[in-house]
Amino acid sequence: MNKEEIFNYCVENLKCSEIKKDEPMKKHTSFKIGGNADIFIKISDLDDLKNILKFINENKINFTIIGNGSNILVKDNGIRGIVVKLDFKKIDIKKDDNKAIVTVGAGVSLGLLAQKLLKESIGGFEFASGIPGTIGGAVRMNAGAYGGEFKDIVISTKCIDITGNIIELANKEQDFSYRHSAFMNNNLIIIQSKLMLDIQENQDEIKQKMDENLNSRKSKQPINMPNAGSTFKRGSDFITAKLIDECGLKGYTIGGAQISDVHAGFVVNTGNATAEDVLSLVDYVKNKVYEKFKKEIQLEVEVIGE
């Protein structure tokens, strides 16, 4: 099935208004890098998602699910088939004594949720308030910062498989570990997650923690330049950014990609970087770190496309 046929099917059969052909993925990633997606769809309706999954399955079309695009690098030749951006944004809060059960759609941004929880005097989410992603992406990679991880607050996650079956997984079934979950190894698509958080009397304490984390990010991370968050995973017995720094690589540049001079664990786009620039720089850094320390470092950023 060709691109035009896929596009026409989507326009005729889906309720969503955002359906685009040959859409530049650099518009949908925090790296501001990436070739075109054949077809790009933003979906906020479960029936639409079931419909497109059925269509994809029956016609054997490649598909890619994204959230906020904050932890991915799209290759320069783009993505074949259909890219689905999940836009489920329902938030439901139920309070019981000193606990709050918060059900959140996969497309809700962490920053928006953090502000809503602050207004409700709900704590325990401060660690995630500055992470530039969505709930779906954060659960999928067990995102974490400042001593907290999503595995600590997720009760259950509702997801859908390629055939349209809805499944709900308990915390243990999601196989959380460092920057990993079961969703990275199966074809289940996260729809929403249920979180358990704490009701606190002092709203100012929640805000103070959020402000401290934000100020720390501003001073220690290159938040003023396009990037995909921490580029490399932490080692089991070493801090990756420290090794990169000790190799003298801060500020090292290939094309438009640069090792941040603020934090050596971040690759930034200086304005015109290609995915090839980023990947060449990553390989260079990996080789230099291995030469000096005999340590293998791994990407935290997910590379997609071709």
C-alpha positions in Angstrom: 0.0 0.0 0.0 1.5 3.3 -1.0 1.7 6.6 0.9 -1.2 8.2 -0.9 -3.5 5.3 -0.2 -2.6 5.3 3.5 -3.1 9.0 3.7 -6.5 8.8 2.0 -7.7 6.0 4.3 -6.7 8.1 7.4 -8.5 11.2 6.2 -11.7 9.2 5.3 -11.8 7.0 8.4 -10.3 8.8 11.4 -12.0 11.5 13.5 -8.7 13.2 14.4 -8.0 16.5 12.6 -4.2 16.3 12.5 -3.2 14.0 9.7 -0.2 15.0 7.6 1.8 13.5 4.8 5.7 13.9 4.5 5.8 15.6 7.9 9.2 16.8 9.1 10.0 14.9 12.4 12.3 17.7 13.5 9.0 19.6 14.3 8.1 16.9 16.8 11.3 16.1 18.6 13.1 18.2 21.3 16.4 17.6 19.3 14.8 19.5 16.4 16.4 16.8 14.1 14.9 14.2 11.8 13.7 13.4 8.3 10.1 13.2 7.2 7.4 10.7 8.4 5.4 9.3 5.5 2.2 9.8 7.5 1.9 11.6 10.8 -1.3 11.3 12.9 -2.1 12.9 16.3 -4.6 10.6 18.1 -6.7 11.5 21.2 -9.6 9.1 20.6 -9.4 5.4 21.6 -11.7 4.4 18.7 -9.3 6.1 16.3 -6.4 4.2 17.8 -8.2 0.9 17.5 -9.1 1.7 13.9 -5.6 2.6 12.8 -4.1 -0.4 14.6 -6.5 -2.7 12.8 -5.6 -1.0 9.5 -1.9 -1.3 10.2 -2.2 -4.9 11.2 -4.3 -5.9 8.2 -2.1 -4.2 5.7 1.3 -4.9 7.4 2.2 -1.2 7.5 5.2 -0.1 9.6 4.2 2.1 12.5 5.9 4.1 15.2 4.4 5.5 18.4 5.8 8.7 19.9 4.9 11.0 22.8 6.5 14.4 23.3 9.6 13.4 21.2 11.9 14.3 24.1 14.0 11.1 24.3 14.3 10.2 20.6 16.6 10.8 17.7 15.0 10.4 14.3 17.4 9.5 11.5 17.8 11.8 8.5 15.9 9.6 6.0 12.8 9.8 8.2 10.3 7.1 9.2 8.4 4.9 6.8 4.8 4.1 7.3 2.7 5.8 10.0 3.8 7.8 13.0 1.2 8.0 15.7 1.6 10.8 18.3 -0.5 9.8 21.4 -2.5 12.8 22.7 -4.6 11.2 25.5 -4.9 14.0 28.1 -7.4 13.0 30.7 -6.5 13.5 34.3 -8.6 12.1 37.2 -7.7 12.6 40.8 -9.3 10.6 43.7 -8.3 11.4 47.3 -8.5 9.0 50.2 -7.1 10.1 53.6 -3.5 11.0 53.0 -3.2 9.3 49.6 -4.2 10.4 46.1 -4.8 8.0 43.2 -4.1 9.9 39.9 -5.1 8.4 36.6 -3.3 10.1 33.7 -3.5 9.8 30.0 -0.4 8.9 28.1 -0.2 12.3 26.3 -0.2 14.4 29.5 3.1 16.4 29.8 4.9 15.9 33.1 5.2 19.6 33.7 1.5 20.2 33.3 0.7 17.3 35.6 3.2 18.6 38.2 1.5 22.0 38.2 -2.0 20.4 38.6 -0.8 18.2 41.5 0.8 21.2 43.2 -2.6 23.1 43.2 -4.1 20.0 44.8 -1.4 19.8 47.4 -0.3 16.4 46.1 3.4 15.5 46.6 5.7 12.7 45.5 5.8 13.9 41.9 8.3 16.7 42.3 11.2 14.6 40.9 9.4 14.5 37.5 8.3 18.1 37.3 11.1 19.2 35.1 11.4 16.2 32.9 10.4 17.3 29.3 8.2 14.3 28.4 4.8 12.8 28.7 3.4 10.1 31.0 3.5 7.4 28.3 7.1 8.0 27.5 8.1 8.4 31.2 6.5 5.1 32.2 7.9 3.3 29.1 11.5 4.2 30.0 11.0 4.4 33.8 12.1 8.0 33.8 13.7 9.4 36.9 15.6 12.3 38.5 16.6 13.6 41.9 16.2 10.2 43.6 12.8 9.3 42.2 11.7 7.0 39.4 8.3 6.1 37.9 8.5 2.6 39.2 8.1 4.1 42.7 4.7 5.7 41.9 3.0 3.7 39.2 0.2 1.3 40.4 -0.9 0.1 37.1 -0.8 0.9 33.4 -3.6 0.4 30.8 -2.3 -0.4 27.3 -3.5 -1.8 24.0 -2.0 -4.5 21.8 -1.7 -4.5 18.0 -5.0 -6.4 17.7 -6.9 -3.7 19.7 -7.2 -5.7 23.0 -7.0 -3.5 26.1 -4.8 -4.9 28.9 -4.0 -3.5 32.3 -0.6 -4.3 33.9 0.2 -4.1 37.6 3.4 -2.5 38.7 5.4 -5.7 38.9 4.2 -6.8 35.5 5.8 -3.8 33.9 9.3 -5.1 34.8 10.7 -1.8 35.8 14.5 -1.3 36.1 17.0 1.5 35.4 15.6 3.4 32.3 13.7 0.3 31.2 10.3 -1.3 31.4 8.5 -4.2 29.7 7.0 -1.8 27.2 10.5 -1.5 25.6 10.4 -5.2 24.7 6.8 -5.8 23.6 4.3 -4.2 21.2 2.0 -2.8 23.9 1.0 0.8 23.6 0.5 2.8 26.8 -2.9 4.6 27.0 -2.9 5.7 30.6 -1.2 5.0 34.0 -2.5 5.1 37.5 -0.2 6.7 40.1 -0.2 6.7 43.9 0.9 9.9 45.5 0.8 11.7 48.8 -1.6 14.4 50.0 0.4 17.0 51.9 -0.7 19.8 54.2 2.0 22.2 53.2 1.7 23.1 49.5 4.8 25.4 49.9 7.0 22.4 50.6 6.0 20.8 47.3 6.6 24.1 45.4 10.0 24.5 47.1 11.2 21.0 45.9 9.9 21.7 42.4 11.7 25.1 42.3 15.0 23.5 43.7 14.9 20.8 41.0 14.2 23.4 38.3 17.0 25.7 39.4 19.3 22.7 39.5 18.4 21.8 35.9 18.9 25.4 34.8 22.4 25.5 36.3 23.6 22.0 35.4 21.9 21.1 32.1 21.8 22.8 28.7 18.1 23.4 28.7 18.5 26.5 26.4 19.7 24.3 23.4 17.8 21.5 21.5 18.7 18.1 23.0 17.0 14.8 23.9 17.8 14.8 27.6 20.6 12.7 29.0 22.2 11.1 25.9 24.0 8.3 27.7 22.9 5.9 30.4 24.7 5.8 33.8 27.2 3.0 34.2 26.8 0.3 36.8 30.0 1.4 38.5 30.7 4.8 37.0 29.2 8.2 36.1 29.2 8.4 32.3 29.3 12.2 32.2 32.4 12.3 34.5 34.3 9.9 32.2 33.4 12.0 29.1 34.5 15.1 30.9 37.8 13.5 31.9 38.4 12.7 28.3 38.4 16.4 27.6 35.4 16.2 25.4 33.2 19.0 26.7 32.4 21.3 23.7 33.7 18.7 21.2 31.8 19.2 17.9 31.0 17.2 14.8 28.9 19.1 12.3 26.1 20.7 14.2 26.2 18.2 17.1 28.2 19.1 20.3 29.0 17.6 23.6 27.5 20.3 25.9 30.0 22.5 27.7 27.5 22.7 30.6 27.0 18.9 31.1 29.2 16.3 29.3 26.3 13.7 29.4 24.3 15.8 26.9 24.7 16.0 23.1 23.1 19.3 21.9 22.0 20.6 18.5 23.9 23.9 17.9 21.4 24.8 15.2 21.8 22.7 12.1 22.8 19.2 13.4 21.8 16.1 11.4 21.2 12.7 13.0 24.4 11.6 11.2 26.3 14.3 13.1 24.8 13.1 16.4 25.5 9.5 15.8 29.1 10.2 14.6 29.7 12.2 17.7 28.2 9.4 19.9 30.5 6.9 18.3 33.5 9.1 18.8 32.7 9.6 22.5 32.2 5.9 23.0 35.6 5.1 21.4 37.5 7.7 23.4 35.9 6.6 26.7 36.7 3.0 26.0 40.3 3.9 25.0 40.9 5.8 28.2 38.9 3.8 30.8 38.0 0.5 29.1 34.4 1.2 29.9 31.5 0.8 27.4 28.9 3.4 27.5 25.3 3.1 26.2 22.8 5.4 24.7 19.8 6.5 26.7 18.3 8.2 23.7 16.3 6.0 21.4 17.2 6.1 17.7 14.4 5.5 15.3 13.9 5.7 11.5 16.2 5.0 8.7 
